[in-house]
């Protein structure tokens, strides 16, 4: 029995099986490469599902977290730390937040969305009991975040969930306009729906959502857990950088709006800590920032010194190495390469969050089969549906590494269909 097989047997005996059987036992990583317990090497094109923004074992994050842990690792929220304050200031500066805006730190994206759910409830009270979410949206697995997640198979086993949530078709401004009135507390939107297969919205949709919610007195919440912190080639998908990614190589590749759209609240996580667990909710302006009063929300570990130090290091590397521009360049190269494959029917590239659909008569099995074949070939990718594959590699990945995958895809496809 190989070491990996033995470890997986121990996993099955000791861990709750909510994730099924892991595909491999990974033991170390460097940059965009990881190795398993049996010594096999893989190019990580999933990045821990858009988490490892700077890849694995980045020297600055390793150094900063180690240094922080040697002085102060955790304090309760009866106290604060210089890194917590500095991170809040930096995120608000990057978001071009107006005066009175605030940050609240959590440990994950679902926790950030729980905070946003409570913010909406505080705004709505009994007069505004409704929250509008989008079909195919994903906001997390805890009960409040799950209540806003559209997929029935995720929600139904745990009902009754917190009530009042309704869904409208994604990207349909008129459907949103018809749904939002003075009884709506908030509208929550992913600028790009990652778990749904990397689907953006039509140009102008986010701007229309801002106008609709403002006219009705409802909050607008952007869930940028997967799309924030450089993933789309901008700090935030709702605030595209200049130049915007080209859409010449792939359909649905441009941001939903060419100008920044400022919501009332934004949730972040995943790439924020470069692999270290941290999330955040940013509230913009005096109104949204005063809805949650002392004692109305909290978290034990949120905003601890080690996590906030890791996040500051991540932001510093992205900013100091002009990584946003590189993300746009690698995205365009990847989209062009994928479009040129005869078995790829559509590519949706939003920076280094990329979804592509496969031509298949038997679509029920092709994407998962290609995930398995790619793993055997040394590439880690993800299926979000029966015919859809997703890439979310580290932002530091090179054109040469991406090209290795594109070159290998025809053989991976052949093995998956033979």
Secondary structure, 3 states (H helix, E strand, C coil): CCHHHHHHHHHHHHCCHHHCCCCCCEEEEEECEEEECCCCEEEECCHHHHCCCCCECCHHHHHHHHHHHCCCCCCCCCCCCHHHHHHHHHHHHHCCCCCCCEEEEECCHHHHHHHHHHHHHHHHCCCCCEEEEECCCCCCCCHHHHHHCCCHHHHHHHCCCCCCEEEECCCCHHHHHHHCCCCEEEEEECCCECCCCCECCCCCHHHHHHHHHHHHCCEEEEECCCCCCCCCCCCECCECCCCCCCCCCCCCCCCCCCCCCCCCEEEECHHHHCCCCCEEEEECHHHHHCCCCCCCCCCCCCCCHHHHHHHHHHHHHHHHCCHHHHHHHHHHHHHHHHHCCCCEEEEEEECCEEEEEECCCCHHHHHHHHHHHHHHHCEECEEEECCEEEECCCCCCCHHHHHHHHHHHHHHHHHHHC
